[in-house]
Amino acid sequence: MGRILRLQLALDVVSFADLTETRIALEKAACAAAANVRAPVPLTRATDLLVQMHDAMQPDSFNALDTAFHV
């Protein structure tokens, strides 16, 4: 999927804004699915990372937290 999206961006077939909108929709669906499983440790970790991302003042810090969230 990553290669397809990179190709779409490289060919100017889709805008960065459209890609961001798609990412948000996919991430919301993934979070809802994860929440339905109700595994307490991953949900607590995800919540902690979201709080830290909200408070992050530097782009590098935010990106590291965002990566950890997705992992």
ZAMARGU-4260 file (C-alpha; in steps of 0.2 Angstrom, whole numbers, plus 5000, padded with zeros to 4 digits):
<rodrens>
0) 5000/5000/5000 | 5014/5012/5004 | 5022/5010/4987 | 5005/5013/4979 | 5003/5029/4989
5) 5020/5035/4985 | 5017/5032/4967 | 5001/5042/4967 | 5010/5057/4976 | 5024/5056/4964
10) 5013/5056/4949 | 5003/5070/4956 | 4987/5059/4955 | 4982/5063/4973 | 4986/5078/4983
15) 4995/5078/5000 | 4979/5085/5008 | 4969/5070/5000 | 4982/5058/5007 | 4981/5066/5024
20) 4962/5064/5024 | 4963/5046/5019 | 4976/5043/5033 | 4964/5051/5046 | 4950/5040/5040
25) 4960/5024/5041 | 4967/5028/5058 | 4950/5032/5065 | 4944/5015/5059 | 4959/5006/5066
30) 4958/5015/5083 | 4939/5010/5084 | 4943/4992/5080 | 4957/4992/5093 | 4946/4999/5106
35) 4933/4986/5102 | 4946/4973/5107 | 4947/4982/5124 | 4965/4976/5128 | 4969/4987/5143
40) 4988/4988/5141 | 4988/4994/5122 | 4974/5006/5125 | 4983/5014/5140 | 4999/5015/5130
45) 4990/5023/5115 | 4981/5035/5127 | 4998/5040/5135 | 5006/5043/5118 | 4991/5054/5112
50) 4993/5065/5128 | 5011/5067/5125 | 5008/5071/5106 | 4996/5084/5111 | 5009/5092/5123
55) 5024/5090/5111 | 5032/5107/5107 | 5045/5101/5094 | 5041/5092/5078 | 5055/5079/5081
60) 5047/5075/5098 | 5030/5074/5090 | 5036/5063/5076 | 5044/5051/5087 | 5028/5049/5098
65) 5017/5048/5082 | 5028/5033/5076 | 5027/5025/5093 | 5008/5027/5093 | 5007/5018/5076
70) 5019/5004/5080
</rodrens>
